[in-house]
């Protein structure tokens, strides 16, 4: 029996501009089941990242509801939404967003420390080894290649075993060969963790690996 872990119903989002109101999303509906992988594709400027931010509770819709694991996050305040994100979600971004003054090991250990994990560095070291980075533990982000930084970001996203993983163009800043390696590791971690994954991408090859693909066009989401 399928279990819905993420749901958006009749979601609208608009922003004010010098030329008036710009409607970005117009009545978007989507459901994501447990262990399902879902890709959202569309042209640049179509609102993909905006939709991902709404689904993750990083932003609020002008109208409509968003649920994560049965909890309506669109009616919560920022602190409450942050608590849901911390307990239920993980994030991978195209720009990595690693802490520059922390080593690879410390970047992965950080969320574990914030949650009071008893062995944060030991657990982080296990994840470094999983991703083939055990010889990079003491390296800072600026000493790592783009692919290595993204693999550290993957470990950080998965280390707390989130129920829902959000990925925003996770391979956009990588060359083709490195991107393929990261994609393989991303889907392997997704398979092993048995979580749900929602990713925004321009890469059709990446999108085609997902269980479902949605196309965002003119503010509306269509199942491909």
N, C-alpha and C positions, 0 to 999 in steps of 0.2 A: 504494500500500500504506500503510495507516494505521500510525502510530507512536505508541505509548502514551507520553505524557510525564508523566502522573500516575496513580497507582493506589493505592487503599486496599482492603485485604482483611480482612474480618471484624473491623472496628474497634469496640472497646468503650471507653466512657469513663464513669466514675462519680466522684462527689465525696462526701466525708463532710460531714454536716450534723448539727445538734443533734437532728434527727428521724431520724437514721440515714443509710444510704447512698442517694444519689440517682443513679439510672441515667440518664445523658443520652443516650448512644448505645449501640445494641444490635445489634452485628453489621453495621455499615455497609460496603457494597461500592460502589466507583465507579471508573470508568476514564475518563480524558480523553485524547483523541487530539491530535496536533499540529494546530495552527491552529483547533481546535474551541473554541467558546464554550459554557459550561455555567452555568446558573443554579440556585441552591439556594434554594427558597422554603419558607415555613412560618410558623406563628404565632410571636409574640414568646415567648421562653422555650423554644422547641422544640429549641434546641441548634445553630442554624445557624452562629453565630459560633464556637462551640466546635469544630464540625466543620472550619470553615475554618482555625482555628488548628492543628488536627492535620494537615490536609493540607499546610499551609505549614511544618510543623516548628517552630512557635512553642510547641507543647505536645506531650506524648507520650500515646499511648493506654494504657489499662490492659492492653489485649490487642489483637492484630492488627498488621498491617504497613502502612506507608505508603512509597511509592516516588516519587521525583522524578527524572525522566530516567534511570530504571533503577537508581537508588541507593536502598537501603532506609534512609531517614532515621530511622525509628523505632528503629533499633538504634544510632544515633550519639549521642555526647555533645553538650552544648550548643555547644561551640566548633566541632565538626564540622558540626552542623546549621546554624550561623550561616554557615559557609563555603559550604555548598550554597545557602542562601538568597541570599547575596551574589552568587553566580555564576550562578544559574539563575532567580531570581524577582524580581518587582516587586510593590509593594503600594500600594493606594489605599484609604483609610479615610474614613468619614463625617466624622471630626473633623479631617481634613487633615494634622495632625501636621507642620506646617512649623516650622522653627526661627525663633523670634520675632526673634532678633537678627541674622538674615541677610536680605538682600534677596531678591526673587524670583529674580534671576539667580544669586545665591550659593546659594540652596536647591537649584536645579537642578544647579548645578556641583558641589555637595558630593560626591555619589556618584562623579562622574568624578574628582575630586581624590583620593578614597580609593583608587581603582583605578589611580592614576598616569597618567591620561589627559594627553596632551601639551598639549591646548588646551581645558581644561575650560570657561572662561568664553565662549570663542568658540562652542563647541558648545552651551552653555546658551542663548546668545543666539539661535542658530538655532531651538532648540525654543520659546523665547518667541515668536518670529515665527510659527512654525507654528500656535501656539494664540492668535494675535492679541493677544499681551501685550507686544509689543516696547516699548510706551510705559510699561510698568510695571516695567522691569528694576531700577530703583533703589528701588522701593517695598518697604517691610517688610510682613509679613503683616497687621498691624493696619491698614494703609492700603489694603488690598485688600478687595473685596466677597467674599462667600462663594463665588460662582461663580468669581471670579478666583483665589482661593486653591485651589479644587479643580482648576482648570486648571494651576496651578503644580505641584500634587501629581501630576497626570497626567503632566506633562513629566518630573518627577523619577522617576516609576515606569518610564517608557518609555525614558529617556535611555541606559540601558545595554543596551537591546534584550534584555529577559529572555525566557527560553523559556516561562515560566509567569507570568501576571499574576493576582494575587488582589485582589479588590475586595469590601470589606465595606460594604454599604449606601452606595455612593458618591454617591447623590443625596439621602440622607435629610435633610440639613440645608439643602437648597436649595428655593427656591420652584419652582412648576411650570414656568414658562418657562425659568428658569436650568437646572433639572434636564434639560429636553429638550435644551438646547444642549450640556450636559456629556455627555449620553448619546450624542449625535451624534458628538462629538469622541472619546469613548472607543471607540466601535465603528470609527470611521475609523482611529484609531491601531492598534487591534487588527488591522484588515484589512491595513493597510500593513506592519505589523511581522511579520505571519504567525506570531504567537505563539499560545499557548493561554490562555484566560481562564476563570477560575472566579469567579463573583460570587454573593454573598449579597444578597438584596433582598426588600423587601416590595412593590415596585413590579411589578405583573403586566405592565404595558406594557414595562418594561425586560426582564423575564424572557422575554417572548415573542419578543424579538429574538435570543435565543440559539439555538444549534443544538439544544441539549437542555435540558430543564427537569426538575429533581428536586424532589420534595416530601418534606420531613422532618417526620415525625409519629410521636409515641410512640417516639422513639429510632431509628426505622427510615427508610431512604431509599427512596423509590419513584420510578421513572421515569414522568413524566407523559405 
